[in-house]
Amino acid sequence: MNLKEKTRSLFAEIFGYPASHTIQAPGRVNLIGEHTDYNDGFVLPCAIDYQTVISCAPRDDRTVRVIAADYDNQVDEFSLDAPIVAHDSQQWSNYVRGVVKHLQQRNNAFGGVDMVISGNVPQGAGLSSSASLEVAVGTVFQQLYHLPLDGAQIALNGQEAENQFVGCNCGIMDQLISALGKKDHALLIDCRTLGAKAVSMPKGVAVVIINSNFKRTLVGSEYNTRREQCETGARFFQQPALRDVSLEAFNAVASELDPVVAKRVRHVLSENARTVEAASALEKGDLQRMGQLMAESHASMRDDFEITVPQIDTLVDIVKATIGDRGGVRMTGGGFGGCIVALIPEDLVPAVQQAVAQQYEAKTGIKETFYVCKPSQGAGQC
């Protein structure tokens, strides 16, 4: 039974009437453009065919009832007429409540809803299960009550909910790609203007995501340190963000910067340039050039931004040795563990899977998780 059938049948069973709509919103992977989002730079993610699905129907009162199918059918119920506050014991509820609370501040012309939620975006793998949930909930209210909100506004609403209600600092990329993703395309997103350009993916190419399953420990503190170092770099150049600094300007004065800050700045500037070039390489179907750019991106994250770990580097090396110049591979996400992403011809997938299965655990003592994805459509009815 797929997620749509599962949520629809559970909806009828629990609520005693059929759902009127079923909405999905996908997870995502970032192909290139790492730690550029909070520097007002460029990112190149695609939505993936792992998603959050919600079967729902409008109510004729002001109550919101939510069933979390993946958490033993836990229930949350709250009123739109009372202040929406955090749930003290169900963390998943706070993503729903936060989205609804921030929607009220944007456009309060909606009533109650019954919904059943289920998803298959792996949690804790850096594939944006939380953004997928936020965008799905926002889309439910937009569709049921015909709210005049576009995908970018639903994405911003989700980001606000996560930052201010859930209390987790995140950029806009995850929600934006979940809301605006396009089948068989990646999206080149300008994180300053939120402008997004669809970039067609070459035919016959698989998006492979491999979770290192190395438990991230440093990610929070080190992430904040990297942000501060980037802000220090922008101040040195008297610019609002590193987006506004050219590589030429940087190279002319790099020796005057603190050596560590200089490395961080060089990563962001070179990564922005790589991301823009990667979009054009993908559009031309030039997988060889895309592979070179992904390799440069990984080396920059390893040596200049210093956010990889030996387990991730090992995984990248195993894949690179298998695919040669027929595709690309690099770490994706915040760093210090998590996943790698590879773009490879579909006929190479079995060889890559076999090489990783034979070598990664033997070298690291950790078993990987392997996902083969397709670039998928953003949020909407399903």
MARDO-354631 format. One record per atom (N, C-alpha, C): x, y, z; residue in one letter. Coordinates in steps of 0.001 Angstrom, whole numbers, padded with zeros to 6 digits, always signed. Each point is the difference from the previous one (the first is absolute). Layout:
REM residues N
XYZA
...
//
This chain:
REM residues 382
+000854-001201+000000M
-000854+001201+000000M
+000889+001250+000000M
-000253+000916-000965N
+000820+001208-000017N
-000492+001013+001048N
+000737+001101+000126L
-000320+000972+001058L
-001375+000629-000193L
-000377+000219-001259K
-001321+000595-000261K
-001106-000943+000478K
+000105-001269-000410E
-001020-000985+000415E
-000005-000175+001517E
+001191-000043+000582K
+000118-000196+001452K
-000683+001141+000761K
+000306+001245-000374T
-000570+001135+000751T
-001494+000141-000262T
-000442-000290-001226R
-001439+000121-000306R
-000810-001053+000762R
+000539-001225+000051S
-000769-001048+000675S
-000008+000237+001512S
+001112+000480+000547L
+000058+000305+001436L
-000917+001179+000342L
-000057+000975-000909F
-000879+001161+000202F
-001457-000464+000149F
-000441-000840-000945A
-001399-000476+000027A
-000271-000833+001251A
+000997-000806+000370E
-000167-000880+001167E
-000106+000819+001300E
+000860+001010+000147I
+000037+000757+001266I
-001090+001069+000056I
-000184+000725-001108F
-000941+001127+000032F
-001412-000380-000442F
-000133-001165-000664G
-001332-000479-000345G
-000600+000626-001239G
+000804+000703-000782Y
-000460+000548-001287Y
+001225+000115-000913Y
-000191+000121-001324P
+001160-000005-000901P
+000724+001353-000050P
+001316-000056-000200A
+000790+001226-000203A
-000392+000639-001325A
+000013+001334-000040S
-000332+000693-001258S
+001239+000216-000869S
+001179+000093+000619H
+001238+000274-000733H
+001140-000851+000574H
+000975-000292-000861T
+001271-000554+000483T
+001129+000849-000582T
+000876+000464+000885I
+001069+000939-000357I
+001346-000668+000261I
+000986+000257-000872Q
+001351-000492+000280Q
+000993+001153-000088Q
+001097-000113+000752A
+001136+000916-000139A
+001275-000824+000164A
+000974+000176-000918P
+001177-000875-000019P
+001136+000462+000913P
+000886-000964+000299G
+001300+000338+000573G
+000910+000496-001109G
+001273+000209+000328R
+000893+000544-001016R
+001441-000433+000236R
+000813+000142-001042V
+001445-000119+000158V
+000632+001177-000734V
+001069+000535+000555N
+000694+001114-000648N
+001151-000555-000835N
-000059+000222-001311L
+001011-000557-000903L
+001332+000726+000150L
-000057+001322+000166I
+001219+000805+000203I
-000424+001373+000522I
+000899+000637+000739G
-000299+001303+000600G
-000180-000166+001496G
+001123-000282+000690E
-000088-000328+001432E
+000485+001161+000852E
-000776+000338+001020H
+000285+001127+000907H
+000060+001318-000781H
-000705+000048-001102T
-000118+001257-000759T
-001311+000707+000318T
-001004-000730+000520D
-001341+000594+000144D
-000003+001186+000959D
+000652-000123+001154Y
-000018+001114+000962Y
+001016+001093-000355Y
+000713-000203-001109N
+000867+001052-000531N
-000632+000678-001219N
-001338-000145-000111D
-000771+000598-001099D
+000425-000539-001360D
+000473-001244-000031G
+000540-000549-001234G
-000974-000879-000761G
+000562-000955-000765F
-000782-000877-000870F
+000060-001445+000499F
-001088-000729-000209V
-000065-001429+000311V
-000668-000709-001176V
+000262-001304-000139L
-000567-000766-001120L
-000575-001327+000517L
-001153+000066+000692P
-000617-001225+000513P
-000989-000597-001000P
-000398-001249+000248C
-001173-000543-000688C
-000888-000687+001030C
-001306+000030-000264A
-000952-000741+000833A
+000152-001481-000327A
-000221-000863+000997I
+000174-001442-000211I
-001326-000738+000227I
-000053-001247-000468D
-001253-000762+000080D
-000156-000714+001346D
+000331+000711+001045Y
-000356-000359+001384Y
-000770+001200+000519Y
-001137-000221+000634Q
-000892+001134+000243Q
-000817-000154+001282Q
-000591+001122+000403T
-001028-000003+001044T
-001349+000075-000703T
-000934-000864+000388V
-001335-000024-000612V
-001049+000252+001084V
-000962+000873-000308I
-001069+000323+000954I
-001355-000155-000686I
-000834-000893+000517S
-001402-000046-000426S
-000783+000890+000956S
-000919+000801-000569C
-000593+001066+000807C
-001399+000361-000498C
-000699+000764+000820A
-001308+000553-000376A
-000267+001208+000894A
-000729+001003-000554P
-000347+001161+000832P
-001082-000378+001012P
-000014+000676+001134R
-001047-000178+001007R
-000892+001236-000009R
-001190-000120+000586D
-000884+001174+000029D
+000114+000745+001336D
+001070-000320+000762D
+000247+000778+001221D
+001456+000483-000011D
+000554+000357+001155R
+001326+000616+000066R
+001015-000930+000673R
-000256-001305-000105T
+000892-000980+000635T
+000925-000628-001044T
+001256-000205+000380V
+000941-000749-000836V
+000296-001318+000713V
-000291-001121-000697R
+000296-001333+000551R
+001034-000666-000903R
+001055-000519+000618V
+001108-000576-000766V
+000341-001387+000534V
+000155-000953-000923I
+000446-001352+000356I
+001368-000226-000648I
+000989-000421+000797A
+001335-000318-000529A
+000106-001513-000169A
-000214-000460-001229A
-000028-001447-000262A
+001334-000666+000334A
+001107+000747-000134D
+001323-000587+000225D
+000393-000010+001479D
-000819+000593+000839Y
+000259+000008+001450Y
-001165-000674+000731Y
-000302-001225-000435D
-001060-000799+000648D
-001336+000730+000046D
-000298+000737-001058N
-001281+000732-000093N
-000215+000971+001168N
+001094+000603+000465Q
-000133+001042+001033Q
-000903+001112-000523Q
-000736+000625+000912V
-000984+001026-000354V
+000444+001348+000543V
-000223+001052-000791D
+000107+001360+000529D
-001270+000734-000389D
-000528+000784+000906E
-001214+000774-000269E
+000161+001380+000627E
-000282+001041-000785F
+000081+001358+000548F
-001003+000897-000717F
-000310+001128+000632S
-001006+000918-000540S
+000671+001198-000661S
-000582+000446-001113L
+000493+001205-000673L
-000409+001263+000750L
-000898-000122+000973D
-000475+001170+000748D
+000783+000239+001286D
+000891-000919+000350A
+000845+000181+001192A
+001441+000220-000469A
+000825+000671+000817P
+001409+000164-000392P
+000648-001375-000213P
+000724-000145-001101I
+000650-001284-000292I
+001362-000021+000695I
+000165-000948+000915V
+001258-000108+000751V
+000629-001365-000260V
+001279-000129+000372A
+000732-001243-000256A
-000592-001160+000795A
+000044-001174-000610H
-000420-001237+000675H
+001181-000474+000842H
-000239-000349+001252D
+001139-000287+000874D
+000578-001397-000154D
-000714-000913-000674S
+000539-001367-000071S
+000059-000591-001406S
-000663+000594-000973Q
+000013-000546-001371Q
+000713+000991-000922Q
+001279-000276-000282Q
+000772+000945-000812Q
-000598+000157-001398Q
-000506-001100-000587W
-000564+000104-001355W
-001146+001003-000037W
-000774+000073+001093S
-001143+000923+000051S
+000432+001446-000188S
+001214+000326+000458N
+000423+001398-000033N
+000280+000495-001415N
+000355-000919-000903Y
+000154+000401-001403Y
-001364+000385-000577Y
-001016-000783+000326V
-001355+000290-000482V
-000512+001292+000635V
+000095+000095+001315R
-000499+001182+000708R
+000729+001269-000449R
+001320-000100-000166G
+000774+001170-000421G
-000432+000509-001363G
-000202-000925-000941V
-000437+000387-001349V
-001363+000692+000060V
-000933-000572+000767V
-001354+000572+000081V
+000041+001372+000672V
+000781+000126+001070K
+000102+001285+000703K
+000538+001091-000927K
+001044-000325-000766H
+000584+001004-000900H
-000904+000265-001204H
-000765-001015-000429L
-001001+000239-001049L
-001043+001004+000469L
-000421-000112+001254Q
-000994+000942+000544Q
+000512+001436-000097Q
+001299+000183+000208Q
+000570+001349-000056Q
+000064+000514-001436Q
+000028-000929-000970R
+000055+000395-001410R
-001391+000231-000581R
-000896-000956+000278N
-001329+000034-000613N
-000932-000853+000849N
-000869+000647+000755N
-000793-000731+000995N
-001343-000498-000538N
-000142-000034-001330A
-001305-000346-000579A
-000155-001509-000173A
+000200-000747+001068F
-000199-001448-000104F
-000585-000542+001299F
-000627-001178-000148G
-000627-000652+001150G
+000717-001284+000360G
-000716-000871+000715G
+000597-001231+000508G
+000262-001034-001084G
+000824-000979+000353V
+000399-001054-000939V
+000181-001305+000778V
-000386-001116-000627D
+000395-001327+000478D
+001112-000490-000915D
+001064-000565+000559M
+001050-000542-000873M
+000696-001212+000596M
+000430-000875-000915V
+000816-001164+000350V
+001310+000126-000770V
+001110-000070+000741I
+001327+000240-000581I
+000832-001277+000021I
+000683-000278-001129S
+000991-001076-000036S
+001099+000410-000968S
+001196-000520+000191G
+001094+000379-000898G
+001056-001076-000080G
+000825+000067-001061N
+001113-000947-000121N
+001334+000707-000229N
+000060+001317+000304V
+001288+000695-000063V
+000809-000474+001214V
+001184-000584-000235P
+000777-000490+001151P
+000297+001143+000973P
-000238-000224+001280Q
+000220+001054+000994Q
+001445-000015+000478Q
+000545+001198+000221G
+001365+000104+000508G
+001060-000291-001040G
-000388-000098-001272A
+000972-000287-001059A
+000374+001260-000768A
-000564+001140+000388G
+000291+001238-000718G
-000741+000100-001321G
-001146-000673-000111L
-000785+000039-001243L
-001271+000832+000175L
-000036+000783+001076S
-001048+001008+000213S
-001386-000563+000257S
-000078-000977+000887S
-001324-000512+000372S
-000828+001095+000671S
+000637+000876+000774S
-000772+001041+000703S
-000538+001044-000978S
+000825+000425-000961A
-000479+000972-000993A
-001136-000591-000827A
+000108-001282-000324S
-001041-000682-000767S
-001326+000001+000768S
+000064-000218+001315L
-001206+000042+000839L
-000579+001416+000059L
+000861+000997+000185E
-000472+001395+000096E
-000694+000443-001288E
+000613-000345-001129V
-000565+000410-001292V
-001295-000766-000278V
-000041-001275+000374A
-001231-000784-000197A
-001155+000600+000803A
+000243+000342+001267V
-001066+000574+000839V
-000450+001353-000557V
+000951+000839-000403G
-000361+001295-000590G
-000840-000165-001253G
+000365-000989-000827T
-000730-000242-001249T
-001409-000523+000274T
-000171-000788+001063V
-001336-000483+000389V
-000949+001182+000196V
+000401+000971+000805F
-000882+001142+000284F
-000193+000871-001242F
+001067+000156-000773Q
-000101+000810-001225Q
-000990-000628-000989Q
+000054-001332-000146Q
-000886-000688-000951Q
-001437-000082+000521Q
-000168-000345+001271L
-001361-000182+000533L
-000761+001316+000074L
+000713+001088+000276Y
-000679+001292+000198Y
+000356+001029-001074Y
+000635-000475-001088H
+000300+000872-001154H
+000709+001282+000448H
+001002-000150+000849L
+000731+001176+000489L
+000882+000552-001118L
+000085+001328-000119P
+000796+000603-001081P
+001495-000002+000334P
+000553-001200+000197L
+001422-000135+000327L
+000674-000820-001088L
+001173+000461-000467D
+000727-000803-000992D
+001019-000890+000725D
+000710-000809-000796G
+000939-000955+000590G
+001076+000666+000843G
+000515+001141-000473A
+001057+000691+000753A
-000518+000466+001356A
-001251+000465+000040Q
-000568+000462+001277Q
-000245-001172+000956Q
-000444-001129-000553I
-000182-001198+000836I
+001355-000448+000559I
+001050+000102-000840A
+001353-000365+000445A
+000486+000934+001105A
-000164+001303-000202L
+000415+000977+001015L
-000749-000217+001305L
-001284-000325-000117N
-000812-000261+001189N
+000561-001199+000779N
+000394-001048-000736G
+000584-001178+000642G
+001324+000318+000678G
+000836+000800-000680Q
+001287+000389+000589Q
-000205+000809+001283Q
-000958+000929-000042E
-000303+000802+001201E
-000445-000903+001148E
-000865-000966-000311A
-000490-000918+001038A
+001163-000767+000620A
+000927-000467-000848E
+001127-000783+000527E
+000941+000876+000825E
+000271+001221-000494N
+000912+000898+000723N
-000607+000491+001310N
-001251+000455-000067Q
-000568+000742+001132Q
-000854-000860+000932Q
-000680-001010-000530F
-000891-000810+000848F
+000703-001273+000474F
+000609-000728-000955V
+000713-001229+000371V
+001340+000352+000653V
+000600+001125-000465G
+001251+000452+000607G
+001233-000605-000626G
-000058-000232-001321C
+001162-000552-000701C
+000385+000963-001118C
+001251+000438-000007N
+000442+000994-000975N
+000277-000686-001336N
-000720+000369-001050C
+000253-000604-001311C
-000115+001074-001070C
+000655-000241-001141G
-000142+000895-001144G
-001325-000281-000699G
-000173+000572-001194I
-001281-000108-000719I
+000017-001123-001038I
+001183-000535-000324M
+000088-000945-001123M
-000939-001197+000149M
-000029-000618+001187D
-000711-001274+000156D
-001489+000143-000282D
-000598+001051+000561Q
-001436+000224-000215Q
-000279+000413-001449Q
+000900+000812-000563L
-000235+000516-001355L
+000005-001122-001037L
+000959-000917+000096I
+000054-001076-000991I
-001167-000966+000202I
-000438-000190+001253S
-001156-000872+000251S
-001261+000599-000613S
-000120+001323+000062A
-001193+000671-000531A
+000047+000139-001521A
+001197+000250-000552L
+000098+000411-001409L
+000667-001028-000908L
+000410-001143+000554G
+000706-000991-000813G
-000747-000359-001277G
+000766-000406-001015K
-000594-000336-001297K
+000518-001361-000441K
-000910-000852-000446K
+000361-001359-000424K
+001121+000045-001048K
+000973-000878+000147D
+001128-000125-000938D
+000875+001246-000075D
-000089+000865+001002H
+000807+001226+000019H
+000632+000205+001378H
+001115+000719+000007A
+000505+000596+001239A
-000437+001460-000020A
+000253+000721+001084L
-000403+001408+000083L
+001208+000822+000424L
+000403+000944-000849L
+001055+000944+000401L
-000677+001127+000764L
+000262+000071+001307I
-000679+000980+000851I
+000974+001094+000409I
-000419+001241-000190D
+000738+001163+000495D
-000524+000286+001405D
+000827-000243+001005C
-000480+000104+001387C
-000182+001446+000454C
+000414+000960-000822R
-000261+001400+000345R
-001385+000423-000485R
-000293-000283-001267T
-001274+000459-000585T
-001093-001064+000113T
+000388-001247+000310L
-000888-001173-000008L
-000479-000333-001412L
+000647+000577-000995G
-000290-000371-001386G
+000481-001427-000250G
-000771-000763-000770A
+000351-001400-000257A
-000120-000296-001485A
+001030-000647-000565K
-000012-000355-001420K
+000074-001520-000122K
-000965-000586-000714A
-000011-001455-000197A
+001115-000393-000964A
+000761-001014+000368V
+001132-000464-000801V
-000247-001467-000345V
-000121-000311-001301S
-000351-001374-000364S
+001161-000946+000303S
-000355-001180+000504M
+001004-001018+000324M
+000207-000895-001217M
+001242-000429-000244P
+000244-000882-001148P
-000810-001290+000127P
-000458-000524-001131K
-000784-001237+000021K
+000896-001178+000398K
-000590-000984+000660G
+000750-001210+000344G
+001000+000172+001126G
-000155+001085+000762V
+000920+000246+001117V
-000740-000199+001321V
+000592-000776+000890A
-000599-000236+001319A
+000597+000954+001027A
-000850+000423+000935V
+000474+000755+001162V
+000126-001019+001135V
+001230-000300+000372V
+000250-000995+001047V
+000412+000725+001280V
-000673-000339+001080I
+000331+000581+001306I
+000439-001143+000897I
+001157+000151+000622I
+000498-001042+000905I
+000226+000629+001371I
-000697-000532+000996N
+000158+000491+001366N
+001183-000721+000640N
+000964+000774+000470S
+001183-000585+000649S
-000361-000664+001329S
-001151+000419+000567N
-000439-000457+001327N
+001035+000279+001090N
+000905+000943-000287F
+000910+000483+001041F
-000757+001032+000815F
-000065-000222+001305K
-000825+000873+000847K
+000640+001376+000136K
-000707+001011-000453R
+000520+001366+000052R
-000047+000520+001437R
+001106+000572+000455T
+000008+000556+001356T
+000312+001489-000026T
+000905+000402-000890L
+000472+001393+000015L
-000894+000955-000758L
-001019-000548-000658V
-000653+000781-001054V
-000537+001343+000489V
-000634+000063+001171G
-000597+001262+000464G
+001023+001071+000296G
+000966-000324+000867S
+000980+001002+000417S
+000887+000419-001165S
+000432-000977-000799E
+000892+000325-001120E
-000727+000790-001091E
-001274-000303-000208Y
-000805+000750-000978Y
-000018+001477+000387Y
-000261+000266+001282N
-000053+001392+000458N
+001354+000685-000148N
+001082-000737+000290T
+001347+000559-000166T
+000250+000368-001459T
-000405-000893-000932R
+000206+000292-001428R
-000776+001257-000407R
-001213+000130+000481R
-000792+001198-000321R
+000705+001258+000489R
+000516-000054+001226E
+000698+001169+000559E
+001244+000330-000819E
+000731-001028-000427Q
+001208+000232-000796Q
-000346+000644-001344Q
-001104-000436-000596C
-000446+000599-001270C
-000406+001459+000200C
-000689+000271+001108E
-000408+001387+000293E
+001218+000883+000237E
+001013-000543+000668T
+001259+000732+000209T
+000627+000339-001350T
-000007-000975-000912G
+000546+000224-001341G
-000749+001086-000751G
-001332-000032+000074A
-000808+001022-000691A
+000297+001388+000571A
+000135+000085+001327R
+000309+001302+000638R
+001358+000529-000453R
+000971-000904-000147F
+001338+000398-000452F
-000089+000706-001352F
-000873-000523-000870F
-000156+000593-001343F
-001054+001111-000016F
-000560+000299+001187Q
-001031+001042+000138Q
-001179-000255-000943Q
-000422-001268-000032Q
-001130-000402-000837Q
-001068-000644+000887Q
-001284+000075-000425P
-001056-000619+000813P
+000131-001519+000085P
+000554-000632-001027A
+000144-001464+000002A
+001130-000386-000948A
+000512-001215+000153L
+001098-000450-000867L
-000436-000103-001457L
-001292-000112-000234R
-000543+000035-001372R
+000560+001199-000777R
+000276+001111+000703D
+000387+001258-000649D
+001506+000141-000199D
+000773-001027+000368V
+001460+000061-000114V
+000432-000840-001201V
+000878+000550-000843S
+000476-000769-001155S
+001262-000773+000386S
+000258-001092-000725L
+001218-000780+000245L
+001243+000846-000234L
-000079+000907-000997E
+001148+000871-000301E
+000304+000906+001193E
-001067+000621+000552A
+000183+000888+001160A
+000567-000786+001180A
-000477-001224+000170F
+000486-000832+001107F
+001476-000347-000189F
+000357-000465-001205N
+001382-000429-000242N
+000996+001134+000209N
-000439+001228-000300A
+000898+001158+000127A
+000395+000265+001452A
-000882-000347+000945V
+000273+000353+001410V
-000086-001204+000944V
-000046-001202-000552A
-000200-001197+000837A
+001020-000084+001130A
+001240+000420-000271S
+001061-000128+001012S
-000236+000904+001208S
-000852+001017-000145E
-000277+000911+001123E
-001066-000559+000949E
-000733-000989-000460L
-001061-000598+000823L
+000586-001022+000976L
-000689-000228+001100D
+000318-001130+000871D
+000010-001266-000866D
+001045-000848+000105P
+000129-001137-000929P
-001218-000926-000017P
-000614-000242+001160V
-001168-000891+000036V
-001189+000665-000677V
-000231+001285+000301V
-001104+000733-000645V
+000210+000024-001514V
+001256+000174-000428A
+000303+000040-001439A
-000407-001314-000675A
+000260-001127+000658K
-000389-001300-000566K
-001519-000109-000116K
-000701+000459+001031R
-001470-000073-000020R
-000559+000859-001137R
+000551+001204-000138V
-000475+000919-001049V
+000272-000599-001375V
+001206-000569-000172R
+000344-000569-001312R
-000971-001113-000380R
-000402-000820+000988H
-000986-001046-000308H
-001298+000610-000522H
-000528+000987+000710V
-001314+000556-000373V
+000059+000640-001384V
+001068+000762-000267L
+000095+000686-001295L
+000162-001004-001141L
+000860-000999+000206S
+000214-000978-001076S
-001232-000895-000170S
-000682-000306+001104E
-001189-000859-000061E
-001140+000693-000735E
-000150+001297+000216N
-001027+000746-000732N
+000257-000068-001500N
+001262+000213-000398A
+000349-000047-001427A
-000244-001403-000559A
+000377-001018+000765R
-000215-001390-000452R
-001483-000304-000178R
-000823+000509+000905T
-001435-000325-000030T
-000660+000570-001249T
+000349+001234-000326V
-000559+000633-001207V
+000475-000757-001246V
+001284-000381-000021E
+000513-000745-001159E
-000628-001397-000077E
-000240-000610+001163A
-000589-001346+000031A
-001385-000008-000643A
-000770+001060+000233A
-001340+000078-000602A
+000110-000033-001517A
+000979+000717-000533S
+000122+000027-001463S
+000566-001329-000521S
+000893-000647+000752A
+000520-001317-000413A
-001124-001039-000037A
-000870+000024+001007L
-001129-000946+000039L
-000914+000206-001196L
-000299+001265-000279E
-000915+000304-001112E
+000550-000484-001329E
+001329+000049-000142K
+000629-000472-001240K
+000150-001519+000009K
-000313-000639+001136G
+000186-001448+000099G
+001453-000391+000150G
+000848+000941+000443D
+001438-000244+000132D
+000298-000584+001382D
-000196-001312+000116L
+000167-000667+001293L
+001469-000020+000426L
+000894+000003-000992Q
+001433-000005+000321Q
+000393+001296+000719Q
-000443+001152-000534R
+000312+001284+000646R
-000696+000099+001357R
-001241-000483+000064M
-000718+000001+001275M
+000787-000802+001041M
+000555-001127-000435G
+000794-000830+000907G
+001233+000720+000514G
+000662+000756-000895Q
+001179+000771+000424Q
-000385+001061+001031Q
-001121+000679-000254L
-000453+001049+000929L
-000368-000594+001361L
-000643-001172-000013M
-000352-000650+001266M
+001260-000424+000761M
+001018-000471-000740A
+001267-000387+000644A
+000682+001220+000619A
-000009+001122-000733E
+000587+001241+000535E
-000764+000467+001236E
-001325-000126-000046S
-000835+000391+001134S
+000365-000827+001233S
+000158-001309-000198H
+000325-000858+001145H
+001375+000350+000575H
+000970+000213-000887A
+001350+000350+000471A
-000026+001314+000778A
-000807+000942-000467S
-000111+001300+000673S
-000654-000146+001375S
-001022-000855+000095M
-000645-000240+001301M
+000958-000711+000959M
+000837-000855-000566R
+000948-000765+000832R
+001173+000881+000475R
+000572+000779-000927D
+001259+000695+000293D
-000185+001451+000442D
-000957+000713-000604D
-000192+001421+000333D
-001082+000224+001056D
-001124-000702-000141F
-001087+000205+000975F
+000106-000991+001161F
+000745-001085-000230E
+000303-000993+001046E
-001256-000513+000710E
-000913-000566-000810I
-001253-000520+000565I
-000237-001468-000339I
+000992-000661-000623T
-000178-001432-000262T
+000635-000793+001148T
-000258-001286+000021V
+000620-000907+000980V
+000576-001175-000788V
+000939-000767+000586P
+000635-001093-000761P
-001000-000990-000602P
-001090-000287+000709Q
-000986-000964-000516Q
-000634+000508-001300Q
-000313+001299-000035I
-000587+000605-001206I
+001016-000001-001141I
+001249+000373+000298D
+001038+000018-001038D
+000219-001403-000565D
-000045-001006+000858T
+000145-001399-000435T
-001119-000383-000962T
-001223+000360+000355L
-001166-000313-000830L
+000118+000672-001371L
+000400+001264-000002V
+000180+000735-001261V
+001080-000671-000852V
+001103-000399+000630D
+001102-000626-000744D
-000426-001327-000631D
-000788-000795+000727I
-000470-001295-000533I
-000857+000230-001248I
-000931+000957+000088V
-000894+000273-001137V
+000795+000557-001171V
+000914+000938+000285K
+000789+000649-001063K
+000826-001038-000753K
+000590-000931+000735A
+000826-001031-000640A
-000838-000890-000914A
-001278-000148+000317T
-000892-000871-000785T
-000519+000703-001252T
-000301+001296+000104I
-000650+000691-001132I
+000982+000739-000904I
+001229+000240+000463G
+000962+000730-000824G
-000536+001356-000400G
+000069+000305-001311D
-000482+001321-000454D
-001407-000086-000601D
-000745-001066+000339R
-001353-000168-000559R
-001081+000615+000888R
+000400+000727+001019G
-000973+000631+000891G
+000720+000756+001084G
-000733+000366+001049G
+000598+000784+001077G
-000479-000460+001351G
+000794+000328+001032V
-000368-000374+001367V
+000608+001006+000966V
-000721+000300+001076R
+000516+000896+001043R
-000852-000136+001257R
+000519+000524+001104M
-000822+000090+001203M
-001121+000998-000259M
-001154-000228+000609T
-001092+000966-000099T
-000532+000271+001401T
-000464+001214+000230G
-000566+000336+001309G
+000975+000764+000873G
-000365+000146+001260G
+000736+000874+000919G
+001408-000441+000325G
+000250-001315-000043G
+001342-000496+000255G
+000108-000844+001247G
+001249-000469+000268F
+000327-000786+001197F
-000758-001328+000047F
-000218-000585-001171G
-000768-001240-000101G
-001106+000178-001014G
-001078-000767+000166G
-001134+000152-000915G
+000209-000758-001290G
-000387+000620-001121C
-000086-000706-001282C
+000990+000508-001033C
+000233-000856-000999I
+000633+000459-001230I
-001039-000115-001114I
+000198+000791-001064V
-000894-000071-001159V
+000850-000304-001230V
-000513-000860-000860A
+000694-000320-001249A
-000976+000121-001163A
+000475+000550-001096L
-000756+000031-001261L
+000698-000962-000936L
-000684-001084-000344I
+000655-001036-000798I
-000964-000599-001018I
+000531-000472-001136P
-000867-000695-000957P
-000669-001192+000686P
-001258-000229-000357E
-000767-001061+000672E
+000685-001366-000092E
+000720-000240-001116D
+000621-001322-000162D
+001166-000229+000970D
+000487+001060+000637L
+001112-000140+000951L
-000468-000221+001444L
-001302+000162+000236V
-000508-000071+001384V
+000339-001336+000677V
-000221-001158-000659P
+000313-001269+000682P
+001476-000116+000383P
+000897+000468-000875A
+001441-000084+000291A
+000361+000871+001198A
-000604+001184+000061V
+000262+000902+001131V
-000525-000621+001296V
-001215-000540-000077Q
-000597-000596+001203Q
+000864-001164+000507Q
+000496-000798-000942Q
+000822-001155+000370Q
+001338+000443+000608Q
+000643+000992-000630A
+001300+000479+000501A
-000130+000561+001411A
-001056+000777+000214V
-000209+000596+001328V
-000290-001093+001030V
-000850-000964-000374A
-000346-001091+000926A
+001243-000809+000382A
+000902-000184-000967Q
+001190-000815+000268Q
+001059+000747+000818Q
+000091+001336-000192Q
+001157+000714+000558Q
-000295+000915+001187Q
-001167+000643+000023Y
-000202+001062+001001Y
-000002-000545+001427Y
-000801-001029+000243E
-000076-000541+001364E
+001337-000624+000408E
+000669-000646-000967A
+001308-000609+000288A
+001011+001058+000444A
-000106+001207-000588K
+000977+001056+000320K
-000386+000826+001222K
-001305+000106+000292T
-000440+000939+001048T
-000717-000661+001173T
-000461-001238-000192G
-000773-000655+001050G
-001457+000445+000046G
-000434+000787-000990I
-001384+000503-000034I
-000669-000475-001287I
-001264-000405+000091K
-000753-000419-001190K
-000737+001206-000573K
+000159+000224-001282E
-000658+001125-000680E
-001466-000298-000302E
-000761+001039-000352T
-001351-000169-000562T
-000001+000646-001379T
-000566-000713-000987F
+000124+000362-001415F
-001372+000363-000559F
-000133+001176-000586Y
-001278+000434-000592Y
+000227+000374-001469Y
-000864-000500-000867V
+000031+000423-001407V
-001248+000840-000240V
+000199+001249-000414C
-001118+000952-000084C
-000180+000536-001412C
-001194+000542-000214K
-000286+000717-001250K
-000330+001448+000353K
+000456+000969-000819P
-000392+001400+000230P
-001512+000124-000178P
-000678+000529+001001S
-001462-000120+000081S
-000707+001342+000087S
-001322-000078-000109Q
-000857+001186+000026Q
-000131+000527+001427Q
-000108+001321+000116G
-000211+000623+001306G
-001409-000235+000519G
-000337+000710+001058A
-001245-000246+000737A
-001246+000209-000854A
-001038-000786+000308G
-001283+000151-000687G
-000884-001203+000276G
-001126-000063-000713Q
-000910-001136+000186Q
+000603-001253-000619Q
-000321-001139+000592C
+000488-001259-000588C
-001144-001015-000025C
//
